[in-house]
Amino acid sequence: MKEVRELVIHGVYRHFKGNYYLVEDIATHSETKEDMVVYRPLYGDGHLYVRPVEMFLSRVDTNKYPNMNQVWRFELQEKRIKVKLGEKKRRKK
């Protein structure tokens, strides 16, 4: 059974390797229509990155990283605005 997790727009997430990231929005891949998380690190140059939602919300691969205590690849640290996938909020132009 697939686990359902919530993605929080403008939420601060901790990556299992220790750094923090701000989720900016959800985008749609132009070719595959796959939902992508748009996020930026809260360190360095703050460059924007995208990653498939399914990967962003996935569990840590304990076979590859057996000593990690964090369960999820990215874990929510601070909530701002909740958005359910399929009910994306669009900005007014």
Legacy VTK file of the C-alpha trace (Angstrom):
# vtk DataFile Version 3.0
C-alpha trace
ASCII
DATASET POLYDATA
POINTS 93 float
0.000 0.000 0.000
1.354 3.412 -0.974
1.830 5.899 1.862
0.256 9.309 1.354
2.177 12.315 2.656
1.269 15.962 2.588
3.437 18.551 0.860
3.467 22.007 2.476
4.134 24.996 0.209
6.518 27.431 1.942
7.281 24.681 4.434
10.831 24.220 5.663
12.092 20.656 5.216
15.168 18.900 6.566
16.953 16.575 4.132
18.085 13.321 5.701
21.718 14.393 5.245
21.069 17.433 7.459
20.528 20.538 5.301
17.338 22.624 5.245
15.213 23.545 2.222
12.236 25.779 1.507
9.504 24.382 -0.747
8.480 27.204 -3.093
5.733 25.569 -5.168
4.612 22.605 -7.237
5.263 22.656 -10.992
4.103 20.330 -13.758
6.648 18.717 -16.070
5.769 19.957 -19.579
6.290 16.578 -21.253
5.241 13.956 -18.691
2.744 16.063 -16.677
4.451 14.728 -13.531
4.158 16.921 -10.423
7.522 18.400 -9.439
8.502 20.088 -6.169
10.219 23.456 -6.657
12.534 24.087 -3.726
15.654 25.979 -2.694
18.362 25.346 -0.120
18.460 27.629 2.908
22.231 27.863 2.515
24.629 28.799 -0.273
23.341 30.654 -3.309
19.665 29.645 -2.820
19.433 28.303 -6.383
16.063 26.738 -7.334
15.807 22.979 -7.831
13.048 20.608 -8.919
12.480 17.004 -7.954
9.519 14.685 -8.598
7.000 14.891 -5.747
7.090 11.123 -5.297
10.864 11.201 -4.804
10.752 14.268 -2.534
8.238 12.570 -0.240
9.878 9.122 -0.347
11.509 7.156 2.454
15.268 7.149 2.961
16.837 4.132 1.241
18.068 2.252 4.317
19.955 -0.239 2.147
22.044 2.595 0.716
22.130 4.625 3.966
21.841 2.057 6.818
22.980 4.467 9.570
20.395 7.193 8.913
17.842 7.760 11.675
15.496 9.963 9.611
12.644 7.998 7.996
11.776 10.346 5.109
14.093 11.864 2.487
12.707 15.326 3.386
10.906 15.873 6.695
8.754 18.902 7.404
10.177 21.159 10.115
7.908 24.195 9.880
4.464 24.547 8.271
3.238 27.528 6.300
0.533 26.730 3.669
-0.902 23.278 2.990
-1.641 22.224 -0.598
-3.073 18.851 -1.556
-1.774 17.462 -4.838
-4.402 17.796 -7.539
-5.683 20.960 -5.853
-2.779 23.221 -6.748
-3.170 26.878 -5.968
-2.389 29.113 -8.919
-1.074 32.608 -8.512
-3.182 35.456 -9.839
-1.605 37.319 -12.719
LINES 1 94
93 0 1 2 3 4 5 6 7 8 9 10 11 12 13 14 15 16 17 18 19 20 21 22 23 24 25 26 27 28 29 30 31 32 33 34 35 36 37 38 39 40 41 42 43 44 45 46 47 48 49 50 51 52 53 54 55 56 57 58 59 60 61 62 63 64 65 66 67 68 69 70 71 72 73 74 75 76 77 78 79 80 81 82 83 84 85 86 87 88 89 90 91 92
